[in-house]
């Protein structure tokens, strides 16, 4: 039997919550915020390591200072701004922060990472699109980038025509996680729990129409279960509330959730890929866990603004290849569980087109109503 939301052809969406986002704006605005207690800058239950919080705040402040200082064109040309349309602590954020220094070195500049989450990633992408096509501003995007057109009314940009694909960089395993206190020790028990009480349990996502929203929707579809969707503004607050038990379950990028899985605050029930991840060898694949039809992963790609010169694209692509071929970055990717596979710009463009069609079909099947 189909789940309630798929049978009705419409997705059940509950009002979202976004703890901590206003405070993050305050952190960007004032360097003095670096001396404030973490609970004044983040949600009290934030599980992000203190060092990551500090790095995020410092990076944001550097980006603000660069903008406000009126640096000369020559000085700004020595700074590479990497816009991330995701919150700190997400899978994309982890990949970029582990490789940004090396990428900057390969390009002969200093790299500054700037998180601009919001609207499922649209806010950060709009910022990239408004940037000059000079190679000084790039972005790293995920599956969400090609999902926008299917879930957003009157989208202000074309996800392919208004950017310049440079390279698909890596693939990231996803993992279905549940609050540690939920009475389900494995995937079969979890499916039985959902079927026994339709609508009792809810799941979190990093935003309506994101990959972390559609991955649970696919799970609901293939298992014939029903849970209420609670969308958040970014991954960090989503994970906070799963850990705290405010939300029962969700799907996360494995690198972003691995710390909480190892700490025992959430339980990883399956990885919806063909093989287990070396970073979490104890978590079974969805096939091993009894739901072979549940297959989905996440990817990350580097893009630039529309009109980026071909020579610049090739130069950045070569720098990305050397960066992700370095021993230091490869070790970091392996620890996070990411699978590095850097493509050409041409292959990246084709990848975007295929994924655009793939997710349009998934959104339609899920009955997600554009907002």
N, C-alpha and C positions, 0 to 999 in steps of 0.2 A: 504494500500500500504506500502510496506517495505521502510525503510529509504534508502537514497542513498548509505551509506556505507555498509549496510547489503546486499542490492541488488547486489552490485558489488562484494561482497565477500572479500573486502579489507577495512581496516580501514583507514580513512583519518586522517593523523597525521601531525600537523604543527610543526615546530621547537620549542623546549622547551626553557624556560628561567629559570635561577636559580639565582635571585638577592640575594646578601648577603653572598653567600657561601664562596667566597675567604676571605672575612673579618672575617668569623667565624674561619678560620684556623689561622689567625693572633691573634684572641682572645685566642685560645688555646696555642699559642706559647709564650705569654708574660704576666706575672702577671700584668704588668703596664697597660694592656688594661682595667683592672677593673676601672681605673680612667678616661677612655676616655668617651666622650659623646656617647650616644646610637646610634646616627646616623652615627658614624664612625665605628661602629661594625656591624650594621644591616642596611637593606634596609630602607631608610628614611620613608617609609610608613608602616613599621613593626608595627603590632597591638599587639604584645606580651607585656604583662605587664612588667614594668621595673624590678620588683622583679624576674619574671621568667627569664628575660634575665640575671640578675646578678647570679641567681642560676645556670643557664646553663653554664655560663662562669666559675664560681667558680668550678663546678663539673668537667668540662673539664680540668681545671688547676690542680686539685687534681689528676685526672687520669694520666696526663702527669708527675706530680711530682713523683707519685708512681713508674712509669715505669723507670724514669731516675735516681732515687735515689739509686738504687742498694740495696734495702731492703733485709734483710735476708729472707730465706724461711719461718722461723717461723713468722716474722713480716707480710709477705705477706699473710700467712695463716689466719691472723686476718682481712683481707680485702676481701669483696665480691664485685667483679666487675660485674655490670649489664650492658651488652652491649645492647643498643637499636638501631636497624637498621632503625631508623626514626629520623626526626628532632624534636627539642624542640618545644613544643606547640601542638603536635599531640595527638590523643586520647590515644595511647599506652603510650606516655610520661606522660600524666596526671595520668593514672592509676598507673604506676610504681613509680612516684615521690610521690604519696599520700600513698604508701605502703612500700617503700624501707627501711625506718628507722625501721619500725616494723618488716620487714622480717629479717633485719640484727640482730635485737635484738633477734628474735626467734632462729637464728642460732648462736648467741653468737659472732658476728663479726660486723664490720662497713661496711655499704653498700655504694658503690660509683656508681652513675649512669653516664654512658658515652654514649652520642649520637653519632652514626656513620652512618649518612644517606648517600645515594648515590646509584644510579642504582636501584632504587625501593626497596632498602633494602638489596641488595646482598652484598654490601661492609661490612656492619656490621655483616652479617651472616658469611661471609668468615673469619672475625676476630674471631668470636666464634669458628668456626670449627678448626682454627689453635691453639686454646687454649688447655692447658693440661686438661685432664679429672680428675681433683682433687676436683671439687666442688667449687673452688674459682672464677670461671668465668661462668656466666649464661647469658641467653638472654631472653627477652620477645618479642615474634613475633606475627604477626597478620595473617589474610587470605593471605597476600602477600607471605608468606613463601611457600605456596603450589601452588601458581600461577606461580612462577618462571619457572618451567620446560616447561610450555606451551607458554611462551612469550619470552624466552631467548634462543638464539642459543648457543650451546656448553657450557652449564652451567657447571661450574667447580665442582659442588657438587650435591649430592643427598639430597633432602630436608627432607627425612626420615632416610635413612641409615647412613647419615653423622652427625646426631645429636641424642641426647637422649631426647625424650619427657618426661617431668616431670609432667605437669598438664595443662589442659585447665582451665583458671582462671575465666574469665568473658566474657560476651557478651555486646557489645556496640551498641546502636541504631545509625543508620545512619540518616542523614537528608539532603534533597535536599534544597540547598540554592541558592538564586539569589541576584544580586546586588540590593540594596534598591531602586535605581532609575529605575529599569526595570519596564515597564508598565504592570505588571502582579501581581495581588494581591492574587491569589490563583492558585492551580495546573491546573484547567481547563483553566483559562486564559493563563497560561504559555504554555500549550500544543497548544492552539489556536495560540499563538504568534509564536511558532516555526513552525507550519504548514503553517502559512501565509507567512513566509519568510525563506524557507529552506536555510541553510548555512549562514544566516546573523549573527546568534548568535553562540558564542563559549563557550566551557566549559573547566575548568581547572581540572587537577588531580595532585596527588603527585608524579606521575611518570608513564611512560608507563607500562601497565600490572599490576598496583597495584589495590587493591580493590576499591580505589577512582577513578580509571579509568574504571573498569568493571561495577561498580554500575551505572554510567551514560550511559554506553553502553547498559545495560539492560533496562534502562528507555527509551532510544531511540528506542530500539527494540519493546518493548510492546506498545509504543505510535505511532510508525511509523513516527518519526520525525528525523531531521538531524541537527547536530551541529558539528562544527570543534573542534577537541581535541587539547588542549594546555597543554603538560606535563611539570611539574615543578620538581625540585629536592627537594622533601619534601613538607610537608603540610604548613609550615609557609609562604613561598613565594607564594604558591597557594592562601591561604586565603587573603594575602595582596592585591593581584591583583583583586580578586573578590570584596573586600571592595572598592578598588580604582576605580573600573569600567573598568579596563583594560581587564577583562574577565567577561562574563555575568553570568555564573552559575557554579555549581559543586555539588558534594556530599561530605559531611564531616562527621566525627564522631561527634555525638551530643555534647559530653563534650568539644571537641576542638572548636566548633563553637558557643557554647551557649552564651559566653560573647558578641560576635558580634551581635548575634540575639537579645539579650536583649538590646543592645545599639542602635539597629535599623540601623546598617550599612549594614546588610544583612537581607534577609527575608527568614524564614524557611517555605517551602511550604508543606512538608509532611515528615513523618517518615515511611519508607517502611517495617513496621512490623505489626503484628496482633493487637497490642494495643498501645495506646499512652504512652509516657514516663512521669513519675511523675516529672522529672526535667524540662519538657517543656509541660505542659498539654494543652496549647493552640494550639499546632501544631497538625493537624489531621494526622491520619494514611493515607497511600496511598489509602486504600479502601474507607475511608470516603471522601477522596479528589477526588475520581472518577476514580482511576487507580488501581483496585484490583489486577491485575496481577503483579504489581511491588512490589516484596517482596525480601529483602536482608538485611543481618545484618553483623556486624563485630565481631570478637572474638579475644581474646588475650590468649596466652599460654606461659608457662615457659619451656625453653629447655636448655640442656647443651650440651657439646661437645660429640662426639661419644666415647663410651667406658666408660662412667661414671658408676662406680660400683653400683650394685643394692642397697646396703645398703645406699649409699650416695643419690641415687635417692629417696628412701623412707624417708630418713631424711629431705631432702629438701621439698618433698611433704607435710610431716607433718607440717613443718614450714610455708609453704604457706597456708595450711588449717587454722592454728591457727592465722596467720596474717589477712587473709580475714574474719575470724570469729570475730575478735576484734571489739568492738563498734566503735573505732576511725576510722578504715579503712572502716567499713560498712557505717558509716555516710558519709565519703568522697565519696564512690562509689555511694551512693544514690543521693548525691548532683550533681554528674557528670552525673547521669542517667544510670550508668552501672548496669548490672544484674550479681551478683556474683554466680558462679556455679563451684566450684573447683572439678575436676575429679581426678581419679587415674591415674598413669602413663600408665597403660594398656589401659584405656579408651581414654587417650590423643593420644596414638599411633593409635588406630582405627579411631579416629576423623580425624587425619591427612590424613589417607588413603582415607577416604570417601570424604573429602574436596578436595583432590588432583584430584580425578575423577570428582567431581562436577564442579570444575573450568576449567578443561580441556575441558569439554563439553561446558561451557559458552564461553570460549575463541574461540573455534572453531566456534560456532554459531555467535559470534560477528565479526568474520573475522579478528581478530587481527593477524598481521603478526609478527612472532618472529624476534627480532633484536639482 
